[in-house]
């Protein structure tokens, strides 16, 4: 029987998760705002540049950014959420109001990332 990737490459998978979390520069509550990530193209590029390495150690057929001819609005979020969840992290999203502009409220999502115990 073939050895599962999660067993065979446990150390490499943990290293990738740690690098993804380091790229995000989470705050003290282990969270990041979506608009911060959307406006930081360096972080997006760093995450997307890891696609080839991620494919070596994770089964990615169920993740949209890795499917040929598939499009998604925010592939970097799909990669983060999919990979971190496979390693036992919880990826919580909650709406948050960040201010007002021209009488309209501006909201975004706050992503909190933590490890399941």
C-alpha contacts under 8 A as a table, 3 or more apart, distances in Angstrom:
res1	aa1	res2	aa2	distance
3	X	7	X	6.89
3	X	8	X	6.40
4	X	7	X	5.41
4	X	8	X	6.11
5	X	8	X	4.98
5	X	9	X	5.65
5	X	10	X	7.66
5	X	57	X	6.14
5	X	58	X	6.38
5	X	59	X	7.39
6	X	9	X	5.68
6	X	10	X	5.48
6	X	13	X	7.47
6	X	57	X	7.69
6	X	58	X	7.36
7	X	10	X	5.53
9	X	12	X	5.33
9	X	13	X	6.05
9	X	57	X	6.18
10	X	13	X	5.22
10	X	14	X	6.25
11	X	14	X	5.21
11	X	15	X	6.19
12	X	15	X	5.00
12	X	16	X	6.28
12	X	57	X	7.05
13	X	16	X	5.17
13	X	17	X	6.34
13	X	57	X	6.26
13	X	58	X	7.43
13	X	87	X	7.59
14	X	17	X	5.10
14	X	18	X	6.16
14	X	87	X	7.43
15	X	18	X	5.10
15	X	19	X	6.17
16	X	19	X	5.08
16	X	20	X	6.16
16	X	54	X	7.38
17	X	20	X	5.08
17	X	21	X	6.23
17	X	83	X	7.33
17	X	84	X	6.24
17	X	87	X	7.72
18	X	21	X	5.15
18	X	22	X	6.10
19	X	22	X	4.94
19	X	23	X	6.16
20	X	23	X	5.14
20	X	24	X	6.47
20	X	47	X	6.83
20	X	80	X	7.20
21	X	24	X	5.16
21	X	25	X	6.60
21	X	26	X	7.04
22	X	25	X	5.33
22	X	26	X	7.51
23	X	43	X	6.15
23	X	46	X	7.39
23	X	47	X	7.61
24	X	32	X	7.30
24	X	37	X	7.73
24	X	43	X	6.83
25	X	32	X	7.78
26	X	29	X	7.48
26	X	30	X	5.03
26	X	31	X	5.13
26	X	32	X	5.56
27	X	30	X	5.24
27	X	31	X	5.54
27	X	32	X	6.64
28	X	31	X	7.44
29	X	112	X	7.37
30	X	112	X	5.64
30	X	113	X	5.66
30	X	114	X	6.68
31	X	110	X	6.66
31	X	111	X	5.30
31	X	112	X	4.08
31	X	113	X	6.01
32	X	36	X	7.19
32	X	37	X	7.50
32	X	110	X	5.82
32	X	111	X	5.38
32	X	112	X	6.65
33	X	36	X	5.33
33	X	37	X	6.63
33	X	108	X	6.97
33	X	109	X	5.91
33	X	110	X	4.47
33	X	111	X	6.13
34	X	37	X	5.15
34	X	38	X	6.07
34	X	108	X	6.11
34	X	109	X	5.29
34	X	110	X	6.03
34	X	111	X	6.98
35	X	38	X	4.88
35	X	39	X	6.04
35	X	108	X	6.29
35	X	109	X	7.60
36	X	39	X	5.31
36	X	40	X	6.22
37	X	40	X	5.18
37	X	41	X	7.58
37	X	43	X	7.00
37	X	44	X	7.24
38	X	41	X	6.95
38	X	44	X	7.71
40	X	43	X	5.67
40	X	44	X	6.69
41	X	44	X	4.91
41	X	45	X	6.03
42	X	45	X	5.18
42	X	46	X	6.16
43	X	46	X	5.12
43	X	47	X	6.25
44	X	47	X	5.26
44	X	48	X	6.18
44	X	76	X	5.95
45	X	48	X	5.05
45	X	49	X	5.87
46	X	49	X	5.10
46	X	50	X	6.63
47	X	50	X	5.42
47	X	51	X	7.35
47	X	76	X	6.08
47	X	79	X	7.82
47	X	80	X	7.90
48	X	51	X	5.56
48	X	75	X	7.77
48	X	76	X	6.10
49	X	52	X	7.29
50	X	53	X	5.36
50	X	54	X	6.04
51	X	54	X	5.05
51	X	55	X	6.21
51	X	66	X	7.93
52	X	55	X	5.23
52	X	56	X	6.80
53	X	56	X	5.39
53	X	57	X	7.07
54	X	57	X	5.54
54	X	58	X	5.84
55	X	58	X	5.47
55	X	59	X	6.77
55	X	60	X	6.30
58	X	83	X	7.60
59	X	62	X	7.67
60	X	63	X	5.31
60	X	66	X	6.43
61	X	64	X	7.74
61	X	66	X	6.63
61	X	67	X	6.66
62	X	67	X	7.92
63	X	66	X	5.80
63	X	67	X	6.95
63	X	78	X	6.98
63	X	79	X	7.05
63	X	82	X	6.66
64	X	67	X	5.32
64	X	70	X	6.25
64	X	71	X	7.18
64	X	72	X	6.93
64	X	75	X	7.55
64	X	78	X	7.18
65	X	70	X	6.81
65	X	71	X	6.96
65	X	72	X	6.91
65	X	75	X	5.43
65	X	78	X	7.03
65	X	79	X	7.01
66	X	70	X	7.90
67	X	70	X	5.49
72	X	75	X	5.76
74	X	77	X	5.55
74	X	78	X	6.66
75	X	78	X	5.01
75	X	79	X	6.17
76	X	79	X	5.15
76	X	80	X	6.19
77	X	80	X	5.07
77	X	81	X	6.00
78	X	81	X	5.28
78	X	82	X	5.89
79	X	82	X	5.28
79	X	83	X	5.94
80	X	83	X	5.51
80	X	84	X	5.91
81	X	84	X	5.45
81	X	85	X	5.96
81	X	91	X	6.22
82	X	85	X	5.36
82	X	86	X	6.33
83	X	86	X	5.21
83	X	87	X	6.63
84	X	87	X	5.22
84	X	88	X	6.57
84	X	89	X	5.21
84	X	90	X	7.39
84	X	91	X	7.59
85	X	88	X	5.15
85	X	89	X	4.83
85	X	90	X	6.00
85	X	91	X	7.02
86	X	89	X	7.29
88	X	115	X	6.09
88	X	116	X	5.73
89	X	113	X	6.68
89	X	114	X	5.47
89	X	115	X	4.26
89	X	116	X	5.62
90	X	112	X	7.86
90	X	113	X	5.67
90	X	114	X	5.40
90	X	115	X	6.03
90	X	116	X	6.44
91	X	111	X	6.58
91	X	112	X	5.92
91	X	113	X	4.80
91	X	114	X	6.94
92	X	110	X	7.98
92	X	111	X	5.47
92	X	112	X	5.09
92	X	113	X	6.41
93	X	109	X	6.09
93	X	110	X	5.57
93	X	111	X	4.55
93	X	112	X	6.48
94	X	109	X	5.42
94	X	110	X	5.29
94	X	111	X	6.64
95	X	107	X	6.86
95	X	108	X	5.83
95	X	109	X	4.45
95	X	110	X	6.16
96	X	107	X	5.54
96	X	108	X	5.53
96	X	109	X	5.69
96	X	110	X	6.36
97	X	105	X	7.06
97	X	106	X	6.00
97	X	107	X	4.29
97	X	108	X	6.53
98	X	105	X	7.80
98	X	106	X	5.76
98	X	107	X	5.46
98	X	108	X	7.04
99	X	105	X	5.92
99	X	106	X	5.25
99	X	107	X	7.16
100	X	103	X	6.03
100	X	104	X	5.41
100	X	105	X	4.38
100	X	106	X	5.46
101	X	104	X	5.32
101	X	105	X	6.41
101	X	106	X	6.91
